[in-house]
């Protein structure tokens, strides 16, 4: 899965940089092209000559060549790469990546990267578990970057604990899995719904909910990164798509979302119904702004169509993944919902779980199928989306 892939390897100022030549050699053995970029401090731990020897490409560090002043084009480097892996990633570089600092070639290339980015932290245990480092790691994951979890063992300080860079052999296996997943949905077409719906009361007021759309957008991106063509039907949200394989249809109300879904559903291989659709809408919408004329106002509501149930009734070959946000008897309600809606799986989350639900960058969910329930820890929504896509592939 790595043969012929173009891998950009960023190396930071960490004692773990001594493993970089071995990592490059493993990648080359698998048939990859490897271009190394050093931060200035990385020179203290590994030499450009050793990396250039094993990679068979000049090792880059500065914005310009010292000999003739020609430019090392960070934009071209980022466009060249199929994947960008930063290993080791020091605490200093993680902080700069998380805050948009751009004072060396590696960081400029990172900010230009459109390809998947992996980062492998390496530092002493107290530095790794410091709140700022943990926050920076979570921020990078929220950007869609993938954490290569550090291991536990003896560290350069003489202490023992978490902070060892993932071993090169493990990173190679992780890249193999990444490229395998990246091709797993080639030729498939998936429908994703995201965000809230707004049900108009009058020209300036509506009934809605707090959904941000972040979970649905992350799932659409993860599906596209796995090779699928994606139609994303989104309620009102300011979020934007980034992957060229995603077509977005923007709607406002539940009826509009149903119409958009029905137009696409017969032609897709599956649907992830992540939108938070309003259960009810006003029976009639006032054509003019309703004036405050009395102490009470009564609005007659009617039930919106159940989009998930309608798609479940009409499915032939499609796989259907629904979402359930619950506040009590969560698992039982999710199991019942899966059966009633004829869904293949339900992604359950609870408002009782801190960090889960609407308008957050994280989520804690449970994957519910006929085979039982699998619970995942609190993760950035981008990481949850990747896990959901892995489950989709297994279906």
C-alpha positions as CSV (number, residue, x, y, z in Angstrom):
1,X,0.0,0.0,0.0
2,X,3.0,2.4,0.4
3,X,4.8,1.6,-2.9
4,X,5.0,4.6,-5.1
5,X,3.5,7.0,-2.4
6,X,5.2,10.3,-1.8
7,X,5.9,10.9,1.9
8,X,7.0,14.2,3.3
9,X,8.8,13.6,6.6
10,X,9.2,16.5,9.0
11,X,11.8,16.0,11.8
12,X,12.0,18.2,14.9
13,X,14.6,18.9,17.6
14,X,14.1,15.8,19.8
15,X,16.4,13.0,20.9
16,X,14.0,10.6,19.0
17,X,15.3,12.2,15.8
18,X,18.1,9.6,15.8
19,X,15.4,7.1,14.7
20,X,14.6,9.1,11.6
21,X,17.2,7.4,9.2
22,X,15.8,4.0,10.2
23,X,12.3,5.2,9.6
24,X,13.2,6.5,6.2
25,X,15.0,3.2,5.3
26,X,11.8,1.3,6.2
27,X,9.7,3.5,4.0
28,X,12.1,3.2,1.1
29,X,12.1,-0.6,1.5
30,X,8.4,-0.5,1.0
31,X,8.9,1.5,-2.2
32,X,8.0,5.0,-1.1
33,X,9.5,8.3,-2.1
34,X,10.6,10.2,1.0
35,X,11.5,13.9,1.2
36,X,12.9,15.0,4.6
37,X,12.5,18.5,6.1
38,X,14.5,19.4,9.3
39,X,13.7,22.1,11.8
40,X,16.8,24.2,12.7
41,X,17.1,22.4,16.1
42,X,16.8,18.9,14.5
43,X,20.4,19.4,13.2
44,X,21.5,18.8,16.8
45,X,20.3,15.2,16.8
46,X,20.5,14.0,13.2
47,X,22.5,15.1,10.1
48,X,21.1,16.1,6.7
49,X,23.8,14.0,5.1
50,X,22.6,10.8,6.8
51,X,19.0,11.5,5.8
52,X,19.9,12.4,2.3
53,X,21.9,9.2,1.9
54,X,19.0,6.9,3.0
55,X,16.2,8.9,1.2
56,X,18.2,9.6,-2.0
57,X,16.9,13.1,-2.0
58,X,18.5,16.3,-0.6
59,X,17.4,17.0,3.0
60,X,15.8,20.4,3.3
61,X,15.9,22.9,6.2
62,X,16.0,26.5,5.0
63,X,13.7,28.5,2.8
64,X,16.5,29.0,0.3
65,X,19.6,27.1,-0.8
66,X,22.7,28.6,0.7
67,X,24.7,28.0,-2.4
68,X,22.7,29.9,-5.1
69,X,19.8,31.4,-3.1
70,X,17.1,29.4,-5.0
71,X,13.8,29.0,-3.1
72,X,12.7,25.7,-1.4
73,X,9.0,26.1,-2.4
74,X,7.0,25.0,0.6
75,X,3.7,25.2,-1.4
76,X,5.1,22.8,-4.1
77,X,6.4,20.5,-1.4
78,X,3.0,20.3,0.3
79,X,1.3,19.6,-3.1
80,X,3.8,16.9,-3.9
81,X,3.1,14.8,-0.9
82,X,0.5,12.1,-0.5
83,X,1.0,12.3,3.2
84,X,2.9,14.5,5.6
85,X,4.2,12.9,8.8
86,X,6.0,14.8,11.5
87,X,8.1,12.5,13.6
88,X,9.4,13.3,16.0
89,X,7.1,16.2,16.8
90,X,8.5,18.3,19.7
91,X,6.4,20.2,22.2
92,X,7.7,23.4,20.6
93,X,6.6,22.5,17.1
94,X,3.3,21.1,18.3
95,X,2.6,24.5,19.9
96,X,3.5,26.4,16.7
97,X,1.4,24.1,14.6
98,X,-1.6,24.6,16.9
99,X,-1.3,28.4,16.8
100,X,-0.3,28.9,13.2
101,X,3.3,30.0,13.8
102,X,5.4,29.9,10.6
103,X,9.1,30.6,11.4
104,X,10.7,27.7,9.5
105,X,10.4,25.6,6.4
106,X,8.7,22.7,8.1
107,X,5.9,24.9,9.6
108,X,5.4,26.8,6.3
109,X,5.0,23.5,4.5
110,X,2.6,22.2,7.2
111,X,0.4,25.3,6.8
112,X,0.3,24.7,3.1
113,X,-0.5,21.0,3.3
114,X,-3.8,19.7,1.9
115,X,-2.8,16.0,2.2
116,X,-3.4,14.0,5.4
117,X,-1.0,15.0,8.2
118,X,0.2,12.6,10.9
119,X,2.2,13.7,14.0
120,X,4.2,11.6,16.4
121,X,5.0,13.5,19.7
122,X,8.3,12.8,21.5
123,X,9.2,14.5,24.7
124,X,9.6,13.9,28.5
125,X,6.5,12.6,30.4
126,X,6.0,15.9,32.3
127,X,6.1,17.9,29.1
128,X,3.7,15.5,27.4
129,X,1.1,15.6,30.1
130,X,1.3,19.3,30.6
131,X,-2.1,20.9,30.0
132,X,-0.8,23.1,27.2
133,X,0.7,20.2,25.3
134,X,-2.5,18.1,25.7
135,X,-4.6,21.1,24.5
136,X,-2.3,21.6,21.5
137,X,-2.6,17.9,20.6
138,X,-6.4,18.1,20.8
139,X,-6.4,21.2,18.7
140,X,-4.3,19.5,16.0
141,X,-6.7,16.6,16.0
142,X,-9.6,19.0,15.6
143,X,-7.9,20.2,12.5
144,X,-8.1,16.7,11.1
145,X,-4.5,15.8,11.8
146,X,-3.9,12.2,13.1
147,X,-2.1,11.6,16.3
148,X,0.4,8.7,16.4
149,X,0.1,7.9,20.1
150,X,3.5,8.0,22.0
151,X,4.5,4.9,23.9
152,X,5.5,4.3,27.5
153,X,9.0,3.4,28.6
154,X,12.4,4.8,29.6
155,X,13.0,8.4,28.5
156,X,16.1,10.5,27.9
157,X,15.7,12.2,31.3
158,X,16.0,8.8,33.0
159,X,12.4,8.9,34.0
160,X,9.9,6.2,32.9
161,X,6.5,7.1,31.5
162,X,4.6,8.2,28.4
163,X,6.4,10.3,25.8
164,X,8.4,7.9,23.6
165,X,7.9,8.4,19.9
166,X,6.0,5.6,18.3
167,X,8.5,3.1,16.9
168,X,9.2,3.4,13.2
169,X,7.9,-0.1,12.5
170,X,4.5,0.8,14.0
171,X,4.4,4.1,12.0
172,X,4.9,2.1,8.8
173,X,2.1,-0.2,9.7
174,X,-0.1,2.8,10.4
175,X,0.6,4.3,7.1
176,X,-0.2,1.0,5.4
177,X,-3.6,1.0,7.1
178,X,-4.1,4.7,6.1
179,X,-3.5,4.0,2.5
180,X,-5.6,0.9,2.6
181,X,-8.6,2.8,4.1
182,X,-8.0,5.6,1.6
183,X,-9.0,3.3,-1.2
184,X,-11.6,1.2,0.6
185,X,-14.6,3.1,-0.7
186,X,-13.5,3.8,-4.2
187,X,-16.4,3.8,-6.6
188,X,-19.0,4.2,-3.8
189,X,-21.4,7.0,-3.4
190,X,-22.6,8.0,0.1
191,X,-25.2,10.5,1.3
192,X,-24.6,12.4,4.5
193,X,-27.0,14.8,6.3
194,X,-25.7,17.4,8.7
195,X,-26.7,20.4,10.8
196,X,-30.0,21.6,12.1
197,X,-33.2,22.4,10.3
198,X,-35.0,25.8,10.7
199,X,-38.8,25.7,10.6
200,X,-40.0,29.2,9.9
201,X,-42.6,30.9,12.2
202,X,-42.6,34.2,10.3
203,X,-40.0,35.9,8.0
204,X,-37.6,36.6,11.0
205,X,-38.2,33.7,13.5
206,X,-37.9,30.0,13.4
207,X,-37.9,26.8,15.5
208,X,-34.5,25.1,15.5
209,X,-31.9,23.5,17.6
210,X,-28.2,23.9,18.6
211,X,-26.6,21.6,16.1
212,X,-23.5,23.0,14.5
213,X,-23.1,20.4,11.7
214,X,-19.5,19.6,12.7
215,X,-20.1,15.9,13.1
216,X,-21.8,15.5,9.8
217,X,-19.2,17.5,7.9
218,X,-16.4,15.5,9.5
219,X,-18.1,12.3,8.4
220,X,-18.4,13.6,4.8
221,X,-14.7,14.5,4.8
222,X,-13.7,11.1,6.2
223,X,-15.8,9.3,3.6
224,X,-14.3,11.3,0.8
225,X,-10.8,10.6,2.1
226,X,-11.6,6.9,1.9
227,X,-12.3,7.2,-1.8
228,X,-16.1,7.7,-1.8
229,X,-18.1,10.3,-3.7
230,X,-20.2,12.1,-1.1
231,X,-23.4,14.2,-1.4
232,X,-23.7,16.3,1.7
233,X,-27.2,17.7,2.5
234,X,-26.7,20.4,5.1
235,X,-29.1,22.5,7.1
236,X,-28.1,26.1,8.0
237,X,-24.5,26.2,9.1
238,X,-21.4,28.4,8.3
239,X,-19.2,25.3,7.8
240,X,-17.4,24.8,4.5
241,X,-16.3,21.6,2.7
242,X,-12.7,21.0,1.6
243,X,-12.6,17.8,-0.3
244,X,-13.3,17.9,-4.1
245,X,-15.3,14.6,-3.9
246,X,-18.0,16.2,-1.8
247,X,-21.0,17.9,-3.4
248,X,-23.0,20.0,-0.9
249,X,-26.7,20.7,-1.1
250,X,-27.8,23.4,1.3
251,X,-31.3,23.4,2.7
252,X,-33.2,25.1,5.5
253,X,-36.3,23.1,6.5
254,X,-37.0,19.4,7.2
255,X,-39.2,19.2,4.1
256,X,-36.4,20.6,1.9
257,X,-33.9,18.1,3.5
258,X,-36.3,15.2,2.8
259,X,-36.7,16.3,-0.9
260,X,-33.0,16.5,-1.3
261,X,-32.4,13.1,0.3
262,X,-35.1,11.4,-1.8
263,X,-33.6,12.8,-5.0
264,X,-30.2,11.2,-4.3
265,X,-31.0,8.1,-2.2
266,X,-31.8,5.6,-5.0
267,X,-28.4,6.2,-6.5
268,X,-26.2,5.9,-3.4
269,X,-24.6,2.9,-1.6
270,X,-25.4,4.2,1.9
271,X,-26.4,7.2,4.0
272,X,-25.2,8.6,7.3
273,X,-28.1,10.6,8.8
274,X,-26.3,12.9,11.2
275,X,-28.6,15.9,10.9
276,X,-30.6,17.1,13.8
277,X,-34.0,17.5,12.1
278,X,-36.7,19.4,13.9
279,X,-39.5,17.0,14.9
280,X,-42.2,19.7,14.4
281,X,-42.9,22.8,12.3
282,X,-45.5,25.5,12.4
283,X,-48.7,24.5,10.6
284,X,-48.6,27.9,8.8
285,X,-45.9,30.5,8.4
286,X,-46.9,34.1,8.9
287,X,-46.2,36.2,5.8
288,X,-45.4,39.3,7.9
289,X,-43.5,39.6,11.2
290,X,-45.8,38.7,14.1
291,X,-46.3,41.7,16.3
292,X,-46.3,41.6,20.1
293,X,-49.9,42.3,20.6
294,X,-51.0,40.1,23.6
295,X,-49.6,38.4,26.6
296,X,-49.8,35.0,25.0
297,X,-49.1,33.6,21.6
298,X,-50.2,30.1,20.4
299,X,-48.5,28.5,17.5
300,X,-50.0,25.3,16.1
301,X,-47.3,22.7,15.3
302,X,-47.5,19.7,13.0
303,X,-45.2,16.8,12.9
304,X,-42.3,16.7,10.4
305,X,-41.7,13.6,8.3
306,X,-39.2,11.1,9.8
307,X,-36.4,11.2,7.1
308,X,-34.5,8.3,8.6
309,X,-37.6,6.1,8.8
310,X,-38.6,7.0,5.2
311,X,-35.2,6.1,3.9
312,X,-35.3,2.9,5.9
313,X,-38.6,1.9,4.3
314,X,-37.3,2.6,0.8
315,X,-33.8,1.0,1.1
316,X,-32.9,-1.9,-1.2
317,X,-29.2,-2.3,-1.2
318,X,-28.2,0.7,0.8
319,X,-26.6,0.7,4.3
320,X,-28.2,3.2,6.7
321,X,-26.4,4.7,9.7
322,X,-28.6,6.9,12.0
323,X,-27.7,9.1,14.9
324,X,-29.5,9.2,18.3
325,X,-28.9,12.0,20.9
326,X,-30.5,10.9,24.1
327,X,-30.8,12.1,27.7
328,X,-32.1,9.0,29.5
329,X,-32.3,5.2,28.9
330,X,-29.9,5.9,26.1
331,X,-28.9,2.5,24.9
332,X,-32.4,1.1,25.0
333,X,-33.7,4.0,23.0
334,X,-30.9,3.6,20.5
335,X,-31.7,-0.2,20.0
336,X,-35.4,0.6,19.5
337,X,-34.6,3.3,17.1
338,X,-32.4,1.0,15.0
339,X,-35.2,-1.5,14.7
340,X,-38.0,0.9,14.1
341,X,-36.1,2.9,11.4
342,X,-34.7,-0.2,9.7
343,X,-31.1,1.1,10.1
344,X,-28.0,-1.0,10.0
345,X,-26.3,1.0,12.9
346,X,-27.0,3.8,15.2
347,X,-24.4,6.2,16.5
348,X,-25.5,7.0,20.0
349,X,-24.4,9.9,22.1
350,X,-25.8,11.3,25.4
351,X,-26.1,14.9,26.6
352,X,-25.1,13.4,30.0
353,X,-21.5,12.8,28.7
354,X,-19.3,15.9,29.2
355,X,-17.8,17.1,25.9
356,X,-20.5,15.3,23.7
357,X,-23.4,16.7,21.8
358,X,-24.1,20.0,20.0
359,X,-21.6,22.8,19.4
360,X,-18.5,21.0,20.7
361,X,-15.3,19.9,18.9
362,X,-15.5,16.5,20.6
363,X,-17.9,13.7,20.9
364,X,-18.3,10.4,22.9
365,X,-20.4,7.9,21.0
366,X,-21.5,4.3,21.0
367,X,-21.8,2.2,17.9
368,X,-25.0,0.2,18.1
369,X,-25.8,-2.7,15.8
370,X,-27.6,-6.0,15.9
371,X,-24.4,-7.5,17.4
372,X,-24.4,-5.2,20.4
373,X,-22.9,-1.9,21.5
374,X,-19.2,-0.7,21.1
375,X,-18.3,2.3,23.2
376,X,-15.6,4.8,22.2
377,X,-13.8,7.3,24.4
378,X,-14.2,11.1,24.2
379,X,-12.5,12.1,20.9
380,X,-12.3,15.0,18.5
381,X,-15.2,14.7,16.1
382,X,-12.7,14.2,13.2
383,X,-11.4,11.1,15.0
384,X,-14.9,9.9,15.7
385,X,-15.7,10.3,12.0
386,X,-12.7,8.2,11.0
387,X,-13.8,5.4,13.3
388,X,-17.4,5.5,11.9
389,X,-15.9,5.2,8.4
390,X,-13.9,2.2,9.4
391,X,-17.1,0.6,10.7
392,X,-18.9,1.5,7.4
393,X,-16.1,-0.3,5.5
394,X,-16.6,-3.4,7.6
395,X,-20.3,-3.3,6.8
